[in-house]
């Protein structure tokens, strides 16, 4: 909303001076600073003189826009017929104020606008009335006085320009000096970066060389393991075979002491053979040549066979060994030998590192997997060592037990060769839980037959065959009579 503040007319040259004075005074009254007052007065003077040159009379209205705070000046005129209009002054005025626009619907109207400062409060109510009254009492000063004022403003502007020029010269000098410093710094940084890049390239080459050396060392280690393991198997098997011959009831009789010592040799040879087989499997796994041979496995039977030689170890250590296959499938397609080695390794670790309590082995199904869980009540593993126990030859400090540090790494490699994984969770002072997770492949895909007859004379064999095909066929027949 715009409120009228003052009206004035330009009817002669003196009117142009009067409009300039009024513009400066109104600008000061509405809150514009000195520089903006000069800008408004100069723009109004130039536009007013240009318009008066082509008209008999120019009407000037000063308004206060309170909606978008600003000073609005409208100049209305009726151009003389045939008078030439020039717009150079309007273009110059546009650089001094925020807006200069012209409308020519009826006569001509030129509109100027200068925005008030953001913190200005436009007058309203009684204050606006008082402002109108004060502006109405203004009287134009003599032309000479106005010229003196213009000269003063011009001198002030020139001084301001001179000051700005000096500041600009100083800034340019500082900028030039800064540029010299920047260029010097850039050269220094470029040199350092170039040197750093050379160091990085050299380090990369060294790392690549070390990587090649590590790879060659790893390959040499695998070849060494494979060769040593292969060479050891023959004499170890020979030792075990000889002990079996000596312990054979058909052989020459032995004293009790001799039989016990030969049994110890046989058991030690069996342990050594297991270690040799583990080393050989580790070498094969490193070379990607450890291939499982999946076949249907009777899970309850495998666990029963596994627990039989381990129960005496548990009794000797004063521990309880619990094996439960009820939560898992009866039949699982996997490599029976690898699965047996993994579980024997995990249960053996549990018995070795548990001073009192129990070791449990049980099976459970989880989504599309089968999980074999070995949980003990041992001392547990510190958090910092829970991943390191899967490193080859690593043993937890202060565990107080022997071993090669190959058990868990070997078990994890076998688990991954079977398409599964080995997970570990442990709480110090409470025990450790190791989970062998394998894909739940229960048997071969069906051949599309609608009815299957299971023909087997041996009852356990019938149970195994039933488990293999039950998941694929709805109609099964078990014979109740002996098959001849």
C-alpha positions as CSV (number, residue, x, y, z in Angstrom):
1,X,0.0,0.0,0.0
2,X,1.5,3.4,-1.1
3,X,0.8,6.6,0.9
4,X,1.1,10.0,-0.8
5,X,3.8,12.2,0.9
6,X,4.3,15.2,-1.4
7,X,3.2,16.6,-4.8
8,X,5.2,19.1,-6.8
9,X,5.3,20.3,-10.4
10,X,8.0,21.2,-12.8
11,X,6.9,24.2,-14.8
12,X,10.2,25.9,-15.4
13,X,14.0,25.4,-14.9
14,X,13.6,26.4,-11.3
15,X,11.2,23.6,-10.8
16,X,13.9,21.1,-11.8
17,X,16.1,22.4,-8.9
18,X,13.0,22.3,-6.6
19,X,12.3,18.7,-7.5
20,X,16.0,17.8,-6.8
21,X,15.8,19.5,-3.4
22,X,12.5,17.8,-2.6
23,X,13.9,14.4,-3.6
24,X,16.8,14.7,-1.3
25,X,14.6,16.0,1.6
26,X,12.0,13.3,1.2
27,X,14.6,10.6,1.0
28,X,16.1,11.8,4.2
29,X,12.7,12.0,5.9
30,X,11.8,8.3,5.0
31,X,15.1,7.0,6.4
32,X,17.6,6.7,3.5
33,X,21.2,7.4,4.2
34,X,23.2,10.3,2.8
35,X,24.5,8.4,-0.2
36,X,21.1,7.1,-1.1
37,X,19.7,10.7,-0.7
38,X,22.2,11.9,-3.3
39,X,21.4,9.1,-5.6
40,X,17.6,9.8,-5.4
41,X,18.1,13.5,-5.9
42,X,20.5,13.0,-8.9
43,X,18.2,10.4,-10.6
44,X,15.1,12.6,-10.1
45,X,16.9,15.7,-11.4
46,X,18.1,14.0,-14.5
47,X,14.8,12.4,-15.4
48,X,12.9,15.6,-14.5
49,X,15.1,17.7,-16.8
50,X,14.7,15.2,-19.6
51,X,10.9,15.0,-19.3
52,X,10.5,18.8,-18.9
53,X,12.4,19.2,-22.2
54,X,9.4,17.6,-24.1
55,X,6.4,18.8,-22.0
56,X,4.9,22.0,-20.8
57,X,4.5,20.7,-17.2
58,X,5.6,17.6,-15.3
59,X,3.7,16.5,-12.2
60,X,5.8,14.7,-9.5
61,X,4.3,12.6,-6.7
62,X,6.3,11.1,-3.8
63,X,4.8,8.0,-2.2
64,X,5.8,5.7,0.7
65,X,5.3,2.0,-0.1
66,X,4.6,0.3,3.2
67,X,3.9,-3.1,1.7
68,X,7.4,-3.5,0.4
69,X,9.2,-0.6,2.1
70,X,10.5,1.9,-0.4
71,X,10.2,5.4,-1.8
72,X,8.2,5.6,-5.0
73,X,8.4,8.7,-7.2
74,X,6.0,9.1,-10.2
75,X,6.4,11.7,-12.9
76,X,3.3,12.4,-15.1
77,X,3.4,14.5,-18.3
78,X,1.6,15.3,-21.5
79,X,4.4,15.4,-24.2
80,X,4.2,18.4,-26.6
81,X,3.2,17.4,-30.1
82,X,6.2,16.7,-32.2
83,X,8.6,16.9,-29.2
84,X,11.5,14.5,-29.4
85,X,11.8,12.1,-26.4
86,X,15.3,11.1,-25.2
87,X,15.9,8.3,-22.7
88,X,19.6,8.6,-21.9
89,X,18.9,10.1,-18.5
90,X,16.5,7.3,-17.6
91,X,19.2,4.8,-18.4
92,X,21.6,6.7,-16.2
93,X,19.0,7.0,-13.4
94,X,18.5,3.2,-13.5
95,X,22.0,2.8,-12.1
96,X,21.2,5.0,-9.1
97,X,17.8,3.6,-8.0
98,X,16.3,0.1,-7.8
99,X,13.7,0.6,-10.5
100,X,13.0,3.0,-13.5
101,X,10.0,2.2,-15.7
102,X,7.8,4.1,-18.1
103,X,4.1,3.7,-19.1
104,X,2.5,5.5,-22.1
105,X,-1.1,4.5,-21.8
106,X,-2.4,8.1,-21.2
107,X,0.3,10.6,-21.7
108,X,3.4,9.3,-20.2
109,X,4.4,8.2,-16.6
110,X,7.9,7.5,-15.4
111,X,8.2,5.6,-12.1
112,X,11.3,5.5,-9.9
113,X,11.7,3.3,-6.8
114,X,14.4,3.2,-4.1
115,X,14.0,0.5,-1.5
116,X,14.4,1.4,2.2
117,X,17.0,-0.3,4.4
118,X,16.0,-3.7,5.7
119,X,15.7,-2.4,9.3
120,X,13.7,0.7,8.4
121,X,10.2,1.1,9.9
122,X,7.9,3.0,7.4
123,X,5.9,5.8,9.1
124,X,2.2,5.0,9.8
125,X,-0.7,6.7,11.5
126,X,0.1,9.9,13.3
127,X,3.8,9.6,12.4
128,X,2.8,9.5,8.7
129,X,0.6,12.6,9.1
130,X,3.4,14.4,10.8
131,X,5.8,13.5,8.0
132,X,3.3,14.8,5.4
133,X,3.0,18.1,7.4
134,X,6.8,18.6,7.6
135,X,7.3,17.9,3.9
136,X,4.4,20.2,3.1
137,X,6.2,23.1,4.8
138,X,9.3,22.7,2.7
139,X,10.3,25.6,0.5
140,X,12.7,25.4,-2.4
141,X,16.0,27.0,-1.8
142,X,17.5,29.5,-4.3
143,X,19.2,28.0,-7.4
144,X,22.5,29.3,-6.2
145,X,22.1,27.5,-2.9
146,X,21.2,24.3,-4.7
147,X,24.2,24.6,-6.9
148,X,26.4,25.0,-3.8
149,X,24.8,22.0,-2.3
150,X,25.4,20.0,-5.5
151,X,29.0,21.1,-5.5
152,X,29.4,20.0,-1.9
153,X,27.9,16.6,-2.7
154,X,30.1,16.3,-5.8
155,X,33.2,17.1,-3.7
156,X,32.2,14.6,-1.1
157,X,31.6,12.0,-3.8
158,X,35.0,12.7,-5.4
159,X,36.7,12.4,-2.0
160,X,34.9,9.1,-1.4
161,X,36.0,7.9,-4.9
162,X,39.5,9.0,-4.2
163,X,39.5,7.1,-0.9
164,X,38.1,4.0,-2.5
165,X,40.7,4.3,-5.2
166,X,43.4,4.4,-2.6
167,X,41.9,1.4,-0.8
168,X,41.7,-0.4,-4.1
169,X,45.4,0.4,-4.9
170,X,46.3,-0.9,-1.4
171,X,44.3,-4.0,-1.9
172,X,45.8,-4.6,-5.3
173,X,49.3,-4.3,-3.8
174,X,48.4,-6.7,-1.0
175,X,46.8,-9.0,-3.5
176,X,49.9,-8.9,-5.7
177,X,52.0,-9.7,-2.7
178,X,49.7,-12.5,-1.7
179,X,49.8,-13.9,-5.2
180,X,53.6,-14.0,-5.0
181,X,53.3,-15.9,-1.7
182,X,50.7,-18.2,-3.2
183,X,52.8,-18.9,-6.2
184,X,55.8,-19.6,-4.0
185,X,53.7,-21.9,-1.8
186,X,52.2,-23.6,-4.9
187,X,55.7,-24.2,-6.1
188,X,56.8,-25.6,-2.8
189,X,53.7,-27.8,-2.5
190,X,54.1,-29.0,-6.0
191,X,57.6,-30.0,-5.2
192,X,56.5,-31.8,-2.1
193,X,53.7,-33.5,-3.9
194,X,56.0,-34.6,-6.7
195,X,58.4,-36.0,-4.1
196,X,55.5,-37.7,-2.3
197,X,54.2,-39.2,-5.5
198,X,57.7,-40.6,-6.2
199,X,57.7,-42.1,-2.7
200,X,54.2,-43.5,-3.2
201,X,55.2,-45.1,-6.5
202,X,58.3,-46.6,-4.9
203,X,56.2,-47.8,-2.0
204,X,53.6,-49.3,-4.3
205,X,56.4,-51.1,-6.2
206,X,57.8,-52.3,-2.9
207,X,54.4,-53.5,-1.8
208,X,53.8,-55.3,-5.1
209,X,57.2,-57.0,-4.7
210,X,56.4,-58.0,-1.1
211,X,53.0,-59.3,-2.3
212,X,54.7,-61.4,-4.9
213,X,57.1,-62.7,-2.3
214,X,54.3,-63.5,0.1
215,X,52.4,-65.3,-2.7
216,X,55.5,-67.3,-3.6
217,X,56.1,-68.0,0.1
218,X,52.5,-69.2,0.5
219,X,52.8,-71.4,-2.6
220,X,56.1,-72.8,-1.3
221,X,54.5,-73.4,2.1
222,X,51.6,-75.3,0.5
223,X,54.0,-77.3,-1.6
224,X,56.0,-78.1,1.5
225,X,53.0,-79.1,3.5
226,X,51.7,-81.3,0.7
227,X,55.1,-82.9,0.1
228,X,55.8,-83.5,3.8
229,X,52.3,-84.7,4.5
230,X,52.4,-87.1,1.6
231,X,55.9,-88.4,2.6
232,X,54.8,-88.8,6.2
233,X,51.7,-90.8,5.5
234,X,53.5,-93.8,4.2
235,X,55.8,-94.4,7.3
236,X,53.0,-93.5,9.7
237,X,50.6,-95.9,8.1
238,X,53.4,-98.5,8.2
239,X,53.8,-97.9,12.0
240,X,50.1,-98.2,12.6
241,X,49.9,-101.3,10.4
242,X,52.8,-103.0,12.3
243,X,51.2,-102.2,15.7
244,X,47.9,-103.8,14.5
245,X,49.9,-106.9,13.4
246,X,51.6,-107.1,16.8
247,X,48.3,-106.6,18.6
248,X,46.5,-109.2,16.5
249,X,45.4,-112.2,18.7
250,X,46.8,-114.5,16.1
251,X,50.3,-113.1,16.5
252,X,52.9,-114.1,19.1
253,X,51.6,-113.5,22.6
254,X,52.7,-110.3,24.3
255,X,53.1,-109.4,27.9
256,X,50.6,-106.9,29.4
257,X,53.3,-104.2,29.5
258,X,54.2,-104.8,25.9
259,X,50.6,-104.7,24.7
260,X,50.1,-101.4,26.6
261,X,53.2,-99.8,25.0
262,X,52.3,-101.0,21.5
263,X,48.7,-99.7,22.0
264,X,50.2,-96.3,22.9
265,X,52.3,-96.4,19.8
266,X,49.2,-97.2,17.7
267,X,47.2,-94.4,19.3
268,X,50.0,-91.9,18.9
269,X,50.4,-93.0,15.2
270,X,46.7,-92.5,14.7
271,X,47.0,-89.0,16.1
272,X,50.0,-88.2,13.9
273,X,48.1,-89.6,10.9
274,X,45.2,-87.3,11.6
275,X,47.5,-84.3,11.9
276,X,49.2,-85.3,8.6
277,X,45.8,-85.6,6.9
278,X,44.8,-82.1,8.3
279,X,48.0,-80.6,6.9
280,X,47.4,-82.2,3.5
281,X,43.9,-81.0,3.4
282,X,45.0,-77.5,4.4
283,X,47.5,-77.5,1.5
284,X,44.8,-78.7,-0.9
285,X,42.4,-76.0,0.3
286,X,45.0,-73.3,-0.2
287,X,45.5,-74.5,-3.8
288,X,41.7,-74.9,-4.4
289,X,42.0,-78.6,-4.8
290,X,40.0,-79.7,-1.8
291,X,37.0,-81.2,-3.4
292,X,34.1,-82.7,-1.3
293,X,32.3,-85.8,-2.4
294,X,28.7,-85.3,-1.4
295,X,26.5,-88.3,-0.7
296,X,23.5,-89.1,1.5
297,X,24.7,-89.2,5.2
298,X,22.7,-90.7,8.0
299,X,23.1,-87.9,10.5
300,X,22.0,-89.8,13.7
301,X,24.3,-92.7,12.8
302,X,27.3,-90.4,12.0
303,X,26.8,-88.6,15.4
304,X,26.6,-92.0,17.2
305,X,29.8,-93.2,15.6
306,X,31.5,-89.9,16.4
307,X,30.6,-89.9,20.0
308,X,31.7,-93.5,20.7
309,X,35.5,-92.9,20.8
310,X,35.0,-89.4,22.4
311,X,33.0,-90.6,25.4
312,X,36.0,-92.3,27.1
313,X,37.9,-89.0,26.8
314,X,35.0,-87.1,28.4
315,X,34.8,-89.6,31.3
316,X,38.6,-89.5,31.8
317,X,38.4,-85.7,32.1
318,X,35.3,-85.8,34.4
319,X,33.1,-84.1,31.8
320,X,29.6,-84.9,30.5
321,X,29.4,-85.4,26.7
322,X,25.8,-85.0,25.3
323,X,25.1,-85.8,21.7
324,X,21.5,-85.1,20.4
325,X,20.5,-85.5,16.7
326,X,16.8,-85.1,17.3
327,X,16.5,-81.5,16.1
328,X,18.0,-82.1,12.7
329,X,17.2,-84.1,9.5
330,X,17.7,-87.8,9.4
331,X,19.6,-87.6,6.1
332,X,21.8,-84.8,4.8
333,X,23.7,-84.8,1.5
334,X,27.3,-83.8,2.2
335,X,30.8,-85.2,2.5
336,X,30.6,-87.6,5.4
337,X,34.3,-87.7,6.0
338,X,34.7,-84.0,6.0
339,X,31.7,-83.5,8.3
340,X,33.0,-86.1,10.7
341,X,36.5,-84.5,10.8
342,X,34.9,-81.1,11.5
343,X,32.7,-82.3,14.3
344,X,35.5,-84.5,15.8
345,X,37.8,-81.5,15.8
346,X,35.2,-79.2,17.5
347,X,34.1,-81.7,20.1
348,X,37.8,-82.5,20.8
349,X,38.5,-78.8,21.3
350,X,35.6,-78.6,23.7
351,X,36.8,-81.5,25.8
352,X,40.4,-80.1,25.7
353,X,39.5,-76.6,26.9
354,X,36.8,-77.4,29.4
355,X,37.9,-78.1,33.0
356,X,34.5,-79.0,34.4
357,X,30.9,-79.1,33.3
358,X,29.8,-80.5,29.9
359,X,30.2,-80.4,26.2
360,X,27.1,-80.6,24.1
361,X,26.7,-81.5,20.4
362,X,23.3,-81.0,18.9
363,X,21.7,-80.4,15.5
364,X,19.0,-77.9,14.5
365,X,17.5,-76.5,11.3
366,X,17.6,-72.8,10.5
367,X,15.8,-71.5,7.4
368,X,17.6,-73.3,4.5
369,X,20.5,-74.5,6.6
370,X,21.3,-77.3,9.0
371,X,23.4,-76.2,12.0
372,X,25.6,-78.5,14.1
373,X,26.3,-76.8,17.4
374,X,29.1,-77.6,19.8
375,X,28.8,-75.8,23.2
376,X,31.1,-76.1,26.2
377,X,31.3,-74.7,29.7
378,X,35.0,-73.9,29.4
379,X,36.9,-70.7,30.2
380,X,35.8,-69.0,27.0
381,X,37.9,-66.9,24.6
382,X,38.8,-63.2,25.1
383,X,37.2,-60.9,22.6
384,X,40.5,-59.9,21.1
385,X,41.3,-63.5,20.2
386,X,37.9,-64.6,18.8
387,X,38.9,-64.0,15.2
388,X,42.5,-64.8,15.6
389,X,41.7,-68.4,16.7
390,X,40.9,-69.0,13.0
391,X,44.5,-68.0,12.0
392,X,46.8,-70.9,11.3
393,X,49.1,-71.9,14.2
394,X,47.6,-69.3,16.5
395,X,47.0,-70.3,20.1
396,X,45.3,-68.2,22.8
397,X,47.9,-67.0,25.3
398,X,47.6,-68.6,28.7
399,X,45.2,-71.3,27.5
400,X,47.3,-73.9,29.4
401,X,46.9,-76.6,26.7
402,X,49.0,-77.8,23.9
403,X,48.2,-78.2,20.3
404,X,49.3,-76.9,16.8
405,X,46.8,-74.1,16.4
406,X,45.5,-75.8,13.2
407,X,42.2,-77.2,14.5
408,X,39.8,-74.3,14.0
409,X,41.4,-73.0,10.8
410,X,41.2,-76.6,9.4
411,X,37.6,-77.0,10.5
412,X,36.6,-73.6,8.9
413,X,38.3,-74.5,5.6
414,X,36.5,-77.8,5.5
415,X,33.2,-76.1,6.3
416,X,33.6,-73.6,3.5
417,X,34.6,-76.4,1.1
418,X,31.2,-78.0,1.9
419,X,29.4,-74.7,1.0
420,X,28.9,-73.6,4.6
421,X,30.7,-71.7,7.3
422,X,32.0,-72.0,10.9
423,X,30.8,-69.3,13.4
424,X,32.1,-68.8,16.9
425,X,30.6,-67.1,20.0
426,X,32.3,-67.1,23.4
427,X,31.8,-65.5,26.8
428,X,34.8,-65.5,29.2
429,X,34.1,-67.6,32.2
430,X,31.0,-69.1,30.7
431,X,32.1,-71.1,27.7
432,X,32.3,-71.2,23.9
433,X,29.7,-72.1,21.2
434,X,30.8,-73.1,17.7
435,X,28.2,-73.4,15.0
436,X,28.8,-75.4,11.8
437,X,26.3,-74.2,9.2
438,X,25.7,-76.3,6.1
439,X,23.2,-76.0,3.3
440,X,20.2,-78.2,3.9
441,X,20.4,-80.6,1.0
442,X,18.4,-83.6,2.1
443,X,18.6,-85.8,-0.9
444,X,18.7,-86.1,-4.7
445,X,15.9,-84.5,-6.8
446,X,13.0,-86.8,-7.6
447,X,12.7,-88.4,-10.9
448,X,9.0,-87.7,-11.3
449,X,7.8,-91.1,-10.1
450,X,4.5,-91.2,-8.3
451,X,5.0,-94.2,-6.1
452,X,8.2,-95.7,-4.7
453,X,8.7,-99.2,-3.2
454,X,11.5,-99.4,-0.7
455,X,12.9,-102.9,-1.0
456,X,15.6,-103.6,1.7
457,X,15.9,-106.5,4.0
458,X,18.0,-104.7,6.6
459,X,15.9,-102.4,8.8
460,X,18.5,-99.6,9.3
461,X,19.0,-99.6,5.5
462,X,15.3,-99.1,5.0
463,X,15.3,-96.2,7.4
464,X,18.1,-94.5,5.5
465,X,16.4,-95.1,2.1
466,X,13.2,-93.8,3.5
467,X,14.9,-90.6,4.7
468,X,16.5,-90.1,1.2
469,X,13.3,-90.2,-0.8
470,X,10.6,-89.1,1.7
471,X,11.0,-85.4,0.9
472,X,10.5,-86.1,-2.9
473,X,7.7,-88.6,-3.0
474,X,4.3,-88.6,-1.3
475,X,3.6,-92.4,-1.8
476,X,6.1,-94.7,-0.2
477,X,5.7,-98.4,0.5
478,X,7.7,-100.3,3.1
479,X,7.5,-104.1,2.9
480,X,6.4,-105.8,6.1
481,X,7.7,-109.3,5.1
482,X,11.1,-110.6,4.4
483,X,12.2,-110.1,0.8
484,X,13.5,-113.2,-0.9
